[in-house]
């Protein structure tokens, strides 16, 4: 209220719908059950910023020291303040020295926008009694979450983010004899998310950067999508497990093995679009080097966490007396180094280089590998 902007009553909606159904498909043989729920949520987000008034924008448009491209992009997303900020306003000074104008009138503006987060969740099960010796169990869980990323200050830069989760298992239980059983289980789960960088354009740049303007003169204003975008992550996990149980006298033996495989590409290059932060409005509008932060990373690396794992075990619960049991076991584990780490090691060994994987652009050719770190390749050898 201190900045004089009007108060606004905003809605909040949280609804939940769901249903379930289940029953036999084949009498005493095959059964199913499914349960689904939908939960849409709507809310509002607010922020304030400091911007020129209409008269201030007119002064900037006529100023030869002001970069008109920067002004046009700023004006496209930041409306003119309705009035000059009061002298006591802690969020925005009443004027700012920009270009050849020592007193550009400034005032408060407000941003408000509705956003949603919609959840769809489902669980399904299947049970199949094949015979007295064989049973099959299936389970599947799914969750979808679509939401608006409101990390950006200006609602025009908000983006839609999809999250997806899948979990599936299928188990088969076989009884050879009352003392010998086997369980075979296969499983799969997948998760994915993506924070897009949007399709916004800034003339002269290949991506709309993250801009913070006038942050030393009150609130300032932030332009651009989520500062941590773009980024994504995907994980596919495959699993096969087989376990045998054998009861023999005082011994309860267990043998088994498990195989896992991850396929997991991930992408997050810090400051990929560039972070440019100005303490003053003058620095941005006159196209100076940012006086608070000016950083941008080179490249757009995808990290592959792909790896395989294998586990084998054998154990025995030996009941020596009714009050004393001895547990014996042997276990073997193998975990593969993630794919991107193996590639780095391979290149280091063959090229004689120590590499920072996070800073490299690696281009693969049929017969060789080129390694570039922003300069000409230092060495090139077949791999």
Secondary structure, 3 states (H helix, E strand, C coil): CCCCCCCCCCCCEECCEEEEEEEEEECCCEEEEEEEEEEEEEEEEEEEEEEEEHHHHHHHHCCCCCCHHHHHHHHHHCCCECCCCCCCCCCECCEEEECCEEEEEEEEEEEEEEEEEEEEEEEEEEEEECCCCEEEEEEEEEEEEEEEECCCCCHHHCEEEEEEEEEEEEEEEEEEECCEEEEEEEEEEEEEEEECCCCCCCCCCCCCCEEEECCCCECCEEECCCCCCCEEEEEEEEEEEEEEEEEECCEEEEEEEEEEEEECEEEECCCCCCEEECCCHHHHHCCCCCCCEEECCCCCCCEECCEEEEEEEEEEEEEEECCEEEEEEEEEEEECCCHHHHHHHHHHHHHCCCCCHHHCEEEECCCCEEEECCCCCCCCCCC
